[in-house]
Amino acid sequence: MTPSPSFAFLASPRPDAKAAKARLEARYGHVPLPEADIIIALGGDGMMLDALHAAMRSGAKVYGMNFGSVGFLMNEFREDDLPDRLANAEHARLHPLRATGEDVYGHPFQALAINEVSLLRGTRQTAKITIKIDGRPRMSELQADGVMVATPAGSTAYNLSAHGPILPLDSKVLALTPISAFRPRRWRGALLPHTAKVGFEIVEPRLRPVHAVADNQEFREVAWVDVVEADDVTLTTLFDPGRDLAERILAEQFES
């Protein structure tokens, strides 16, 4: 007989999510996060991202139940029949982005991002950024509030609000999307193969500081950032039948 999976529950600070966490733990049992087979995230999409980052360390699958406002990555909250829902859930496998870079003081950094890696101007001055794809210069100077690389899973988040394209989950492409581009004025970004290495070099990084953000991690005053898909890291999310992530990404393209 296959043993029942073990659960770890994570909840957002909302009182209703915290109360639900206590009830679910009492009903279904719980283990410390590193020992869990499945992480149950209770909150909104931000809580789901926190759970997925925890799963990078533990290898657990992640199932979210919505207590947020949008809950694009979440399932409907119900207390009943949780083991059956998980046993019948559909799986979506994701690869995050790996950002590697250095700040203007020579300090290196690295981070993983499930949604996007963004470069954002740090002052009132427009950022100036050189863009390379696979080591080849493609844009000598983008003048903008910033620029981002988004995954298919993250294409409906910040990328969409910046007028970037929605990407099907199995599309094997990344979205390169400018944020309020000033020059080239009509540049709307690019679709890149998921194997592409995107290189950003900041023009006048001390005069025009730029900060890099990988999901919820921020690195200030960067000099350069390289972004690639981390194909050595696989995350598994669970969705109720008919509510899988690929279907929601497709449906989002027909929303008014």
C-alpha positions in Angstrom: 0.0 0.0 0.0 1.3 3.4 -0.9 1.7 5.6 2.2 -0.3 8.8 2.4 1.5 11.9 1.5 2.6 14.2 4.3 1.5 17.9 4.3 3.1 21.2 5.4 0.7 24.2 5.5 1.8 27.8 4.8 -0.6 30.7 5.3 -0.6 34.4 4.5 -1.0 36.8 7.4 -4.7 37.2 6.7 -6.7 36.0 9.8 -9.0 33.8 7.8 -6.0 32.0 6.1 -4.3 31.5 9.5 -7.5 30.2 11.0 -7.9 27.8 8.1 -4.3 26.6 8.5 -5.0 25.7 12.1 -8.2 23.7 11.2 -6.5 21.9 8.3 -3.5 20.9 10.4 -5.8 19.5 13.1 -7.8 17.6 10.6 -5.1 16.2 8.2 -1.9 16.4 10.3 1.3 18.3 9.4 5.0 17.9 9.3 7.9 20.4 9.2 8.3 22.0 5.8 11.6 20.1 4.8 9.8 16.8 5.5 6.6 17.4 3.5 5.6 15.6 0.3 3.1 18.4 -0.5 3.1 22.0 0.6 -0.4 23.5 0.9 -0.3 27.3 0.4 -3.2 29.3 1.8 -3.4 32.9 0.5 -3.0 34.6 -2.8 -0.5 34.3 -5.7 2.2 35.9 -3.5 1.8 33.1 -1.0 2.0 30.6 -3.8 5.3 32.1 -4.9 6.6 31.8 -1.4 5.6 28.1 -1.3 7.2 27.4 -4.6 10.5 29.0 -3.5 10.3 26.8 -0.4 9.7 23.8 -2.7 12.9 24.6 -4.5 14.8 23.6 -1.4 12.7 20.6 -0.3 11.5 19.1 -3.7 7.8 19.0 -2.5 4.8 19.5 -4.8 2.7 22.6 -4.2 -1.0 23.0 -4.0 -2.6 26.4 -3.4 -6.0 27.4 -2.0 -7.2 30.9 -2.6 -7.5 33.5 0.2 -6.3 36.4 -2.0 -7.8 38.8 -4.4 -6.8 37.3 -7.8 -5.5 33.8 -7.0 -4.5 33.0 -10.5 -2.2 30.2 -9.3 -4.7 29.0 -6.7 -7.5 26.5 -6.3 -10.8 27.1 -4.6 -10.7 26.8 -0.9 -12.5 23.8 0.6 -11.7 22.0 3.8 -13.3 18.7 2.8 -11.7 15.8 0.9 -8.3 17.3 0.6 -6.5 13.9 0.1 -8.9 13.0 -2.7 -8.4 16.4 -4.4 -4.7 16.0 -4.3 -4.8 12.4 -5.5 -6.9 13.5 -8.6 -5.0 16.8 -9.2 -3.4 17.7 -12.5 0.3 18.4 -12.6 2.1 21.4 -14.1 5.8 21.4 -14.2 7.7 24.7 -14.2 11.3 25.8 -14.6 12.3 29.1 -12.9 14.7 31.7 -14.2 18.2 32.0 -12.9 19.6 35.6 -12.6 23.3 36.1 -12.1 24.9 39.5 -11.8 27.1 42.0 -10.1 26.5 45.3 -8.5 28.5 48.5 -9.1 30.7 47.7 -6.1 31.7 44.3 -7.5 29.5 42.2 -5.3 28.1 39.1 -7.1 24.6 37.8 -6.7 22.4 35.0 -7.9 18.6 34.3 -7.5 15.9 32.1 -8.9 12.6 33.6 -10.1 9.4 31.8 -11.0 7.6 34.7 -12.5 10.1 37.2 -13.9 13.4 39.0 -13.5 12.9 42.7 -13.7 15.4 45.6 -14.1 14.0 48.9 -12.7 15.3 52.4 -12.7 16.3 53.5 -9.2 15.9 57.3 -9.5 13.9 59.8 -11.5 16.3 59.3 -14.4 15.5 57.0 -17.2 17.5 53.7 -17.2 19.8 53.0 -20.1 20.4 49.3 -20.7 22.3 47.3 -23.4 20.6 44.0 -24.3 22.5 40.9 -25.5 21.0 37.6 -26.6 23.3 34.6 -26.4 26.3 37.0 -26.2 25.3 38.9 -29.3 24.3 42.6 -28.9 20.7 43.1 -30.0 20.0 46.6 -28.6 22.8 49.0 -27.9 20.7 51.2 -25.6 17.1 50.8 -24.4 15.9 53.9 -22.6 13.0 53.0 -20.3 11.7 52.7 -16.8 13.0 49.1 -17.0 12.8 45.7 -18.7 12.0 42.2 -17.7 12.3 38.5 -18.7 9.1 36.6 -17.9 8.4 32.9 -17.9 5.1 31.4 -19.3 3.8 30.9 -15.8 4.7 34.5 -14.9 3.5 36.0 -18.2 0.1 36.9 -16.7 1.6 38.8 -13.8 3.9 41.9 -14.1 4.6 41.1 -17.7 0.9 41.4 -18.7 0.5 44.7 -16.8 3.5 46.0 -18.9 1.6 45.0 -22.0 3.8 41.9 -22.6 2.3 38.8 -24.3 0.6 36.0 -22.5 2.5 32.8 -23.1 1.0 29.2 -23.2 2.6 27.1 -20.5 4.1 24.6 -23.0 5.3 27.3 -25.5 9.0 27.0 -24.6 9.5 30.7 -25.0 10.4 33.6 -22.7 9.0 37.1 -23.0 11.4 40.0 -23.1 9.2 43.1 -22.2 10.2 46.7 -21.8 8.6 48.8 -19.1 7.5 52.3 -20.3 10.1 52.4 -23.2 11.1 55.9 -24.3 13.7 54.9 -26.9 13.2 53.0 -29.2 9.7 54.4 -28.8 7.8 51.7 -30.7 9.7 48.7 -29.3 7.3 46.3 -27.7 9.7 43.6 -26.7 10.6 40.1 -28.1 9.8 36.4 -27.8 12.8 34.3 -27.1 13.5 30.6 -27.2 13.5 29.2 -23.6 17.2 28.3 -24.1 18.3 31.9 -24.7 20.7 33.6 -22.4 19.6 37.2 -21.9 22.4 39.7 -20.9 21.7 43.2 -19.6 24.5 45.7 -19.2 23.7 49.0 -17.4 24.9 52.1 -19.2 26.2 54.7 -16.7 25.2 52.5 -13.7 26.4 55.0 -11.1 24.8 58.0 -12.7 21.6 56.1 -13.6 21.2 53.4 -11.0 19.2 50.3 -11.8 17.9 47.7 -9.4 17.2 44.0 -10.3 14.2 42.1 -8.8 13.9 38.3 -9.1 10.3 37.6 -7.8 10.7 38.9 -4.2 14.4 39.4 -4.1 15.9 42.8 -4.9 19.5 43.7 -5.7 20.3 47.4 -5.8 22.6 49.3 -8.1 23.4 46.5 -10.5 26.1 46.7 -13.2 25.1 43.7 -15.2 22.6 40.8 -15.1 22.4 37.6 -17.0 19.1 35.6 -17.1 18.7 32.0 -18.2 16.1 29.3 -17.7 17.2 27.0 -14.8 16.5 23.7 -16.6 18.1 21.9 -13.6 15.3 23.0 -11.3 11.8 21.6 -11.8 8.8 22.7 -9.7 5.5 20.8 -9.6 2.2 22.5 -9.0 -1.1 20.8 -8.5 -4.5 21.9 -9.8 -8.0 20.6 -9.5 -9.2 19.0 -12.7 -10.4 21.6 -15.2 -8.5 24.3 -13.3 -5.0 23.6 -14.6 -2.5 26.4 -15.2 -2.3 25.9 -19.0 -6.1 26.3 -19.2 -6.1 29.4 -17.1 -3.4 31.0 -19.2 -5.4 30.2 -22.3 -8.6 31.6 -20.8 -6.9 34.8 -19.7 -6.3 35.7 -23.3 -10.1 35.9 -23.9 -10.9 38.0 -20.8 -12.1 41.5 -21.5 
